[in-house]
């Protein structure tokens, strides 16, 4: 029995070593000889992680094979009845038993990675990033490549994305790529945003059992406005929401016109400013104002002559945004989260706000938006100051004087963490709970270093699920699972989406 235990321990130690080796055929051969069910539970988790790492190496092999079949460049249409990559796409689709659209997506990703992102391809081959990470790097950069961006810009984006992938999920890396595009290729980013806005629309699709789906494709600030209105209605209970909506329709419904102008959303915007490239103490401003009361609201017909799509699509998109905005404007109730009314929040550096620079803004819960849009949103915002220098933490350190964080400290945590601090979780901090990393009853302080935002699920996991959390002064933290596996979560800069 002792010999068997020693053997399991040795295999487990070897699995842990393989986790730090580059992916490749040698590791695959060694894994093949190991039966995961013979390992203890911690060893099984490591086995799974090593196996996932090998998938990147195999994925690069697959990418190259796809390019060999499809060619480095899209094929030309032979006639008016054929399209780009018609033959190649169908060959791959039938060989791999997938749809033509899925096959085309695989072709596009393979070409992008093998021709434009050698660093990401190499990182994928040795298992430093996963196939999902590589796919989002390729997909998020595809439009930029079509616009003819300089190779050195692509290299900057690639390096940032690979570094970010070490501690972040594919969805978070996708946000990072978008932010990098906004920062390193602002002209292309703004042009793409303008072009994309012309395709806004609202669509309705029938479903089974008397149901239907409405899909709204909107500019991010408008979508945020709608979600704020929906969340506020959803917070009402026991039928109060229906009664409020009936009263709203009765009082204000006659003022609505068939079409409305999207700037009506501007009164509900807020902004935060993080100054400071190269400045030790960056002044920051965050608008946390509530919604202005909007008597006498009047919406005018928008001129849609410049829109490229069906004008009615844009009419519907602006209409649904204005309905939500009108509700927020005229609703007298203040729904509070962490002591602040619900707002659309924006981060923008001071030079850009003043028109001296054109860096992208960061829309809370979404990511990078063009400088021009950010300035427009910030124009009607009410401001609250933040200092982004590390010394700010000392000013907000309230030690053992209070268990409940003061409002200034809650504002600081919302601006710093943005989302739940658990690895990979993206639930908004505004809906989360404030957690003492070292519990209050064990001597933990009510300070920025010891406090952070967690969603309810991960707060419960920490409190009752055996997960341990160590919090650091800069906002980063390290989680330890019940098996002793450590997961580091880096600090989140003010000007970066979580």
Helices and strands as residue ranges (DSSP letters): H 2-18, H 25-32, G 36-38, H 41-70, H 86-96, H 100-116, H 118-125, H 131-146, H 151-165, H 170-184, H 186-197, E 201-206, E 212-217, H 220-235, H 240-252, G 253-255, G 262-268, E 272-274, E 283-286, H 311-330, E 336-337, E 340-341, E 346-348, H 350-353, E 361-363, E 367-369, H 371-378, E 385-387, H 392-395, H 407-417, G 429-431, E 433-436, G 440-442, E 451-454, H 456-464, E 468-471, E 477-480, E 486-489
